[in-house]
Amino acid sequence: MSQYQKMYEEKRRSVEDLVAMIEPGEGIVLAAAGSEPLLITQALNNAKHLKGNRLYRMLSMSPVINLPKDQLKQYSFFLSGLDRKAMRNTDVDLIPSHFSEIPAIIKQREPEPIMISQASPMDEEGYFSYGLTSAYTPTTVEFAKKVFLEVNENMPHTHGEGMRIHISEVTAFVESSEPALELPHIELSEKDRKIGEYVGSIVDDGATIQIGFGTIPNAVMNALSNKKRLGIHTEMLPSSVVDLYQDKVITNEEKPVGRHRFSTTLALGNRRLYDFIDNNEDVEILPVNFINNIMELSKIDNLVSVNTTLEIDFLGQCNSEQLEDFYYSGTGGQSDFAIGARIAKKGIGIVCLYSTAKDDTISRIVPHLHSGSPVSTSKNDIEIVVTEYGVAHLKGKSIQERVEALIEVAHPKFRQELKEQAIKLGYYPNN
């Protein structure tokens, strides 16, 4: 038995014993998205010994923990479908933040936290990788009081600075054989395809793309199949990159930052994506305070940032977080990349949305954002808005010119009403 295997045996625990190692009053940070430790999170429901503890998560993949707030206060940096209702019921508290700033916010709030992440199996040199997500995990490990792992035999072994941890640095771990989390396939709508085609017409050969996940981003990636020499620098790596890479659409050869490699802070998709990134040194999963760092983004010539929003007002302010009075998600990295694309040489910032909601009964282009809605992306950082009705160029435009451009890409049934509302606001001439 090697010295690393001996350490492995010494640090292996049952999930109940590992949770018992969390002391009252300690802060707990869970890895984001696909590297969230699902077995440990579930076991926390039975951690009745906790008192005054705090738990932080992002894009959660498991239900809210069923413990009273005086035992465990739960926070999110970005809501998912599993904790939106809990946010409304005040069982989860959202921390407003840019994605790039989350590592610093964690350190500010929890100088000596417990960091818990899923990980790939240990290699012969005694190293694990954090699998699907870097984000704030490696930076938090640097000042963590304890590091717990959920070692999953189905987690891909991934590469990138800070993406591996040695057995000697691990406090304890449990073993898992749970399937790596996969996103379900959702068929594209005609609206998605139209938006994707409009965005595709804007992207030039040799551009570096930031993209998210969902039907609109998937449609955008499909529309790039005729491009050449594209690069990827994005906070979230979707499954759609695999085909484009194999078809030599994505080559990463013109990227000034991370040339010849994919650059991302997390991967989330299907098993085909996970097999693609497994032991693939051409895919770098890096801390979010690098991937989303505005100064790094400013170095990427021809950066094209593609994001989605829920509604946009006449000024160009985007609300990407709240549906009427219901908090839906968070800012994430949208603002990071909007600013980065704005200051990068030949950068382009694109925001996409459907023109309507609720079966075409509500316009998503509005005179002003719903009362109380957050501004996720400033009017000063908006360049191009795309709906299924076309492309609105807002950068450098006056308010009246913005109103005109946005009405042109609104649903036809709302255009006259929007024009009348703009006149009442003094944004449009009454002639």
DAKATA-V360980 format. One record per residue. N is the residue number from 0. PHI is phi in whole degrees, 0 to 359 (NA if undefined). OMEGA is omega in degrees with one decimal (* if undefined). BURIAL is 1 if it has 24 or more other C-alpha atoms within 12 Angstrom, else 0. Layout:
{{N | PHI | OMEGA | BURIAL} {N | PHI | OMEGA | BURIAL}}
This chain:
{{0 | NA | 179.4 | 0} {1 | 289 | 178.9 | 0} {2 | 298 | -179.9 | 0} {3 | 289 | 178.2 | 0} {4 | 292 | 176.6 | 0} {5 | 295 | 176.5 | 0} {6 | 298 | 179.2 | 0} {7 | 301 | -178.6 | 1} {8 | 295 | -178.7 | 0} {9 | 291 | -174.1 | 0} {10 | 260 | 179.2 | 1} {11 | 288 | -178.4 | 1} {12 | 225 | 164.6 | 1} {13 | 284 | -178.2 | 1} {14 | 295 | 178.5 | 1} {15 | 293 | -179.4 | 1} {16 | 291 | 179.4 | 0} {17 | 295 | 179.6 | 1} {18 | 298 | 178.4 | 1} {19 | 294 | 178.8 | 0} {20 | 282 | 175.3 | 1} {21 | 280 | -176.7 | 1} {22 | 266 | 176.1 | 1} {23 | 306 | 176.8 | 0} {24 | 90 | -177.8 | 0} {25 | 277 | 173.6 | 1} {26 | 275 | -176.3 | 1} {27 | 238 | 178.9 | 1} {28 | 244 | 177.6 | 1} {29 | 263 | 175.3 | 1} {30 | 300 | -175.0 | 1} {31 | 277 | 166.7 | 1} {32 | 53 | -171.2 | 1} {33 | 292 | 176.7 | 1} {34 | 258 | 174.9 | 1} {35 | 298 | -176.7 | 1} {36 | 281 | -168.7 | 1} {37 | 290 | 179.8 | 1} {38 | 294 | -179.4 | 1} {39 | 292 | 179.0 | 1} {40 | 299 | 178.6 | 1} {41 | 297 | -178.9 | 0} {42 | 292 | 178.4 | 1} {43 | 297 | 176.9 | 1} {44 | 299 | -178.4 | 1} {45 | 257 | -177.3 | 0} {46 | 275 | -175.6 | 1} {47 | 291 | -179.0 | 1} {48 | 280 | -177.7 | 0} {49 | 291 | 176.1 | 1} {50 | 203 | 179.5 | 0} {51 | 71 | 178.4 | 0} {52 | 274 | 179.6 | 1} {53 | 230 | -178.3 | 1} {54 | 233 | -177.9 | 1} {55 | 239 | 178.3 | 1} {56 | 212 | 179.5 | 1} {57 | 211 | -176.9 | 1} {58 | 48 | -171.8 | 1} {59 | 296 | 179.1 | 1} {60 | 249 | 178.6 | 1} {61 | 219 | -176.9 | 1} {62 | 297 | 175.9 | 1} {63 | 299 | -178.2 | 1} {64 | 285 | -173.3 | 1} {65 | 269 | 175.3 | 1} {66 | 228 | 177.6 | 1} {67 | 299 | -176.5 | 1} {68 | 296 | 179.5 | 0} {69 | 287 | 173.5 | 0} {70 | 270 | -176.6 | 1} {71 | 214 | 175.0 | 1} {72 | 272 | -172.1 | 1} {73 | 251 | -178.5 | 1} {74 | 236 | 173.8 | 1} {75 | 228 | 172.1 | 1} {76 | 265 | -179.8 | 1} {77 | 198 | -173.9 | 1} {78 | 285 | 171.6 | 1} {79 | 238 | 178.2 | 1} {80 | 295 | -177.7 | 0} {81 | 269 | 178.6 | 1} {82 | 226 | 177.2 | 1} {83 | 297 | -179.8 | 1} {84 | 296 | 179.1 | 0} {85 | 295 | 174.7 | 1} {86 | 297 | 179.6 | 1} {87 | 296 | 179.7 | 0} {88 | 272 | -179.3 | 0} {89 | 66 | 175.1 | 0} {90 | 280 | 173.8 | 1} {91 | 233 | -179.3 | 1} {92 | 247 | -178.3 | 1} {93 | 272 | 176.3 | 1} {94 | 257 | 178.3 | 1} {95 | 299 | -176.0 | 1} {96 | 190 | 162.0 | 1} {97 | 282 | 179.9 | 1} {98 | 303 | -177.6 | 1} {99 | 298 | -174.9 | 1} {100 | 265 | -174.5 | 1} {101 | 299 | 177.5 | 1} {102 | 304 | 179.6 | 1} {103 | 290 | 179.1 | 1} {104 | 294 | 177.7 | 0} {105 | 300 | -179.2 | 1} {106 | 296 | 178.1 | 1} {107 | 296 | -176.1 | 0} {108 | 277 | -174.4 | 0} {109 | 225 | -177.8 | 1} {110 | 297 | -179.6 | 1} {111 | 223 | -176.2 | 0} {112 | 276 | 164.5 | 1} {113 | 262 | 177.3 | 1} {114 | 256 | -177.9 | 1} {115 | 231 | -179.1 | 1} {116 | 215 | 163.7 | 1} {117 | 290 | 179.5 | 1} {118 | 207 | 174.0 | 1} {119 | 282 | 178.9 | 1} {120 | 301 | -178.6 | 1} {121 | 293 | 176.5 | 1} {122 | 270 | -173.9 | 0} {123 | 292 | 177.4 | 0} {124 | 266 | 176.4 | 0} {125 | 91 | -177.7 | 0} {126 | 254 | 167.7 | 1} {127 | 253 | 167.3 | 1} {128 | 247 | -178.3 | 1} {129 | 279 | 171.9 | 1} {130 | 76 | -170.3 | 1} {131 | 274 | -169.9 | 1} {132 | 224 | 166.2 | 1} {133 | 261 | 178.7 | 1} {134 | 50 | -178.9 | 1} {135 | 255 | -175.1 | 1} {136 | 296 | -177.1 | 1} {137 | 299 | -179.3 | 1} {138 | 291 | 178.7 | 1} {139 | 289 | 177.7 | 1} {140 | 303 | -177.3 | 1} {141 | 300 | -179.2 | 1} {142 | 239 | -178.4 | 1} {143 | 289 | 175.7 | 1} {144 | 284 | 178.6 | 1} {145 | 220 | 175.5 | 1} {146 | 234 | 177.2 | 1} {147 | 250 | 177.1 | 1} {148 | 237 | 168.4 | 1} {149 | 248 | -172.1 | 1} {150 | 278 | -172.0 | 1} {151 | 248 | -177.9 | 1} {152 | 296 | -179.7 | 0} {153 | 261 | -179.5 | 1} {154 | 274 | 179.1 | 1} {155 | 295 | 174.9 | 1} {156 | 271 | -172.5 | 1} {157 | 243 | -173.1 | 1} {158 | 241 | 179.3 | 1} {159 | 137 | -179.2 | 1} {160 | 302 | 179.3 | 1} {161 | 82 | -174.6 | 1} {162 | 274 | 177.7 | 1} {163 | 233 | -180.0 | 1} {164 | 222 | -177.4 | 1} {165 | 272 | 179.9 | 1} {166 | 305 | 179.8 | 1} {167 | 292 | -179.0 | 1} {168 | 266 | -176.1 | 1} {169 | 268 | 178.6 | 1} {170 | 286 | 179.2 | 1} {171 | 195 | 179.4 | 1} {172 | 208 | 170.8 | 1} {173 | 239 | 178.0 | 1} {174 | 255 | -178.3 | 1} {175 | 218 | 173.3 | 1} {176 | 232 | 178.8 | 0} {177 | 293 | 174.6 | 0} {178 | 299 | 173.8 | 0} {179 | 298 | -176.0 | 1} {180 | 298 | 177.6 | 1} {181 | 241 | 175.1 | 1} {182 | 278 | 178.7 | 0} {183 | 290 | 175.6 | 0} {184 | 282 | 178.4 | 0} {185 | 237 | -179.0 | 0} {186 | 294 | 178.6 | 0} {187 | 283 | 174.2 | 0} {188 | 269 | 176.8 | 0} {189 | 297 | 176.0 | 0} {190 | 299 | 179.0 | 1} {191 | 302 | -176.7 | 1} {192 | 297 | 179.6 | 1} {193 | 296 | 178.3 | 1} {194 | 298 | 178.6 | 1} {195 | 302 | -180.0 | 1} {196 | 295 | 178.2 | 1} {197 | 296 | 179.0 | 1} {198 | 295 | 179.3 | 1} {199 | 302 | -180.0 | 1} {200 | 290 | -178.8 | 0} {201 | 272 | -172.8 | 1} {202 | 282 | 178.2 | 1} {203 | 266 | 171.0 | 1} {204 | 303 | 178.0 | 1} {205 | 86 | 180.0 | 1} {206 | 288 | 171.5 | 1} {207 | 255 | -169.2 | 1} {208 | 254 | 163.5 | 1} {209 | 250 | -175.1 | 1} {210 | 219 | 177.5 | 1} {211 | 251 | 176.7 | 1} {212 | 234 | -175.5 | 1} {213 | 127 | -173.8 | 1} {214 | 290 | 178.9 | 1} {215 | 295 | 176.2 | 1} {216 | 303 | 177.8 | 1} {217 | 297 | 177.9 | 1} {218 | 294 | 177.1 | 1} {219 | 298 | -179.3 | 1} {220 | 297 | 176.8 | 1} {221 | 299 | -176.9 | 1} {222 | 283 | 179.9 | 1} {223 | 264 | -172.7 | 1} {224 | 295 | 178.8 | 1} {225 | 261 | -179.4 | 0} {226 | 272 | -178.9 | 1} {227 | 226 | 169.8 | 0} {228 | 57 | 177.8 | 1} {229 | 284 | 174.4 | 1} {230 | 237 | 179.5 | 1} {231 | 234 | 169.7 | 1} {232 | 223 | -167.9 | 1} {233 | 211 | 178.1 | 1} {234 | 282 | -178.2 | 1} {235 | 226 | -178.3 | 1} {236 | 268 | -178.3 | 1} {237 | 267 | -178.9 | 1} {238 | 297 | -174.7 | 1} {239 | 296 | -179.7 | 1} {240 | 289 | -173.0 | 1} {241 | 296 | 179.8 | 1} {242 | 298 | -178.4 | 0} {243 | 294 | 176.7 | 1} {244 | 289 | -179.1 | 1} {245 | 292 | 176.9 | 0} {246 | 272 | 177.5 | 0} {247 | 64 | 170.3 | 0} {248 | 284 | 173.9 | 1} {249 | 266 | 177.3 | 1} {250 | 235 | -178.2 | 1} {251 | 61 | -173.9 | 1} {252 | 280 | -178.5 | 1} {253 | 252 | 178.9 | 1} {254 | 290 | 175.9 | 1} {255 | 284 | 177.0 | 1} {256 | 245 | -178.3 | 1} {257 | 72 | -178.0 | 1} {258 | 302 | 179.0 | 1} {259 | 71 | -179.4 | 1} {260 | 224 | 167.6 | 1} {261 | 289 | 176.9 | 1} {262 | 235 | -178.9 | 1} {263 | 208 | 174.9 | 1} {264 | 249 | 172.3 | 1} {265 | 201 | 176.3 | 1} {266 | 241 | -179.2 | 1} {267 | 207 | -177.0 | 1} {268 | 184 | -178.1 | 1} {269 | 248 | -176.2 | 1} {270 | 297 | 178.4 | 1} {271 | 298 | 176.0 | 0} {272 | 297 | -176.7 | 1} {273 | 294 | 175.4 | 1} {274 | 293 | 179.4 | 1} {275 | 294 | -177.3 | 1} {276 | 275 | -178.0 | 1} {277 | 296 | -179.8 | 1} {278 | 53 | 179.1 | 0} {279 | 255 | -177.0 | 0} {280 | 287 | 175.8 | 0} {281 | 276 | 174.6 | 1} {282 | 244 | 178.7 | 1} {283 | 252 | 174.9 | 1} {284 | 258 | -166.9 | 1} {285 | 237 | 179.2 | 1} {286 | 303 | -175.6 | 1} {287 | 293 | 178.4 | 1} {288 | 285 | 166.6 | 1} {289 | 257 | -176.4 | 1} {290 | 303 | -176.5 | 1} {291 | 262 | -179.0 | 1} {292 | 293 | -174.9 | 1} {293 | 299 | -180.0 | 1} {294 | 292 | 175.4 | 0} {295 | 290 | 179.2 | 1} {296 | 298 | -178.7 | 1} {297 | 294 | 179.5 | 1} {298 | 276 | -173.5 | 1} {299 | 265 | 175.7 | 1} {300 | 300 | 178.1 | 1} {301 | 62 | 174.6 | 1} {302 | 286 | 176.0 | 1} {303 | 244 | 179.7 | 1} {304 | 261 | -179.7 | 1} {305 | 240 | 179.7 | 1} {306 | 229 | 177.8 | 1} {307 | 242 | 178.4 | 1} {308 | 221 | -179.1 | 1} {309 | 267 | 176.4 | 1} {310 | 202 | 178.9 | 1} {311 | 223 | -178.7 | 1} {312 | 261 | -175.8 | 1} {313 | 301 | -179.1 | 1} {314 | 281 | -175.6 | 1} {315 | 104 | 177.4 | 1} {316 | 284 | -177.4 | 1} {317 | 250 | 168.5 | 1} {318 | 255 | -178.2 | 1} {319 | 248 | -168.7 | 1} {320 | 234 | -169.2 | 1} {321 | 226 | 174.5 | 1} {322 | 261 | -173.4 | 1} {323 | 53 | -178.5 | 0} {324 | 261 | -174.4 | 0} {325 | 253 | 179.1 | 1} {326 | 290 | -167.6 | 1} {327 | 251 | -172.9 | 1} {328 | 209 | -179.1 | 1} {329 | 178 | -179.3 | 1} {330 | 289 | -176.6 | 1} {331 | 59 | -177.8 | 1} {332 | 258 | -175.5 | 1} {333 | 303 | -178.8 | 1} {334 | 291 | 176.5 | 1} {335 | 306 | -175.3 | 1} {336 | 284 | 176.4 | 1} {337 | 298 | 178.6 | 1} {338 | 289 | 179.8 | 1} {339 | 301 | 178.8 | 1} {340 | 294 | -179.3 | 1} {341 | 296 | -175.3 | 1} {342 | 263 | 176.2 | 1} {343 | 287 | 177.6 | 1} {344 | 296 | -178.2 | 0} {345 | 60 | 177.3 | 0} {346 | 285 | 179.7 | 1} {347 | 225 | 174.9 | 1} {348 | 253 | -176.9 | 1} {349 | 239 | 173.9 | 1} {350 | 241 | -176.8 | 1} {351 | 247 | 173.1 | 1} {352 | 199 | 169.7 | 1} {353 | 289 | -177.8 | 1} {354 | 288 | -177.3 | 1} {355 | 222 | 173.6 | 1} {356 | 222 | 176.1 | 0} {357 | 52 | 175.8 | 0} {358 | 56 | 174.9 | 0} {359 | 67 | 178.5 | 0} {360 | 264 | -177.9 | 0} {361 | 228 | 175.1 | 0} {362 | 278 | 175.6 | 1} {363 | 269 | 167.2 | 1} {364 | 264 | -168.0 | 1} {365 | 230 | 177.2 | 1} {366 | 299 | 176.3 | 1} {367 | 211 | -178.0 | 1} {368 | 298 | 178.1 | 1} {369 | 305 | -177.3 | 1} {370 | 306 | 179.7 | 0} {371 | 88 | -179.0 | 0} {372 | 287 | 177.1 | 1} {373 | 283 | 170.8 | 1} {374 | 265 | -177.3 | 1} {375 | 283 | 178.5 | 1} {376 | 228 | -175.3 | 1} {377 | 292 | 174.8 | 1} {378 | 300 | -178.4 | 1} {379 | 280 | -179.1 | 1} {380 | 252 | -179.6 | 1} {381 | 273 | 177.7 | 1} {382 | 245 | -175.9 | 1} {383 | 230 | 176.2 | 1} {384 | 242 | -178.1 | 1} {385 | 235 | 168.8 | 1} {386 | 238 | 177.6 | 1} {387 | 291 | 179.2 | 1} {388 | 258 | 175.5 | 1} {389 | 142 | -173.2 | 1} {390 | 240 | 176.4 | 1} {391 | 248 | 177.7 | 1} {392 | 267 | -175.9 | 1} {393 | 253 | -174.9 | 1} {394 | 299 | 178.8 | 1} {395 | 79 | -177.8 | 0} {396 | 270 | 173.4 | 0} {397 | 286 | 179.3 | 0} {398 | 298 | 179.8 | 1} {399 | 298 | 179.6 | 1} {400 | 294 | 176.7 | 0} {401 | 294 | 178.8 | 1} {402 | 302 | 179.9 | 1} {403 | 300 | -177.6 | 1} {404 | 294 | -177.9 | 1} {405 | 289 | 178.6 | 1} {406 | 297 | 179.8 | 1} {407 | 295 | 179.2 | 1} {408 | 254 | 173.6 | 1} {409 | 282 | 174.9 | 1} {410 | 297 | -177.0 | 1} {411 | 306 | -176.8 | 0} {412 | 292 | -178.7 | 0} {413 | 253 | -171.4 | 1} {414 | 296 | -179.6 | 1} {415 | 294 | 178.5 | 0} {416 | 298 | 178.7 | 0} {417 | 295 | 178.6 | 1} {418 | 297 | 178.7 | 1} {419 | 295 | 178.3 | 0} {420 | 292 | 177.4 | 1} {421 | 294 | 177.1 | 1} {422 | 296 | 179.3 | 0} {423 | 299 | -179.5 | 0} {424 | 278 | -177.4 | 0} {425 | 78 | -179.6 | 0} {426 | 264 | -173.2 | 1} {427 | 214 | -176.6 | 1} {428 | 292 | -179.4 | 0} {429 | 269 | 179.1 | 0} {430 | 223 | * | 0}}
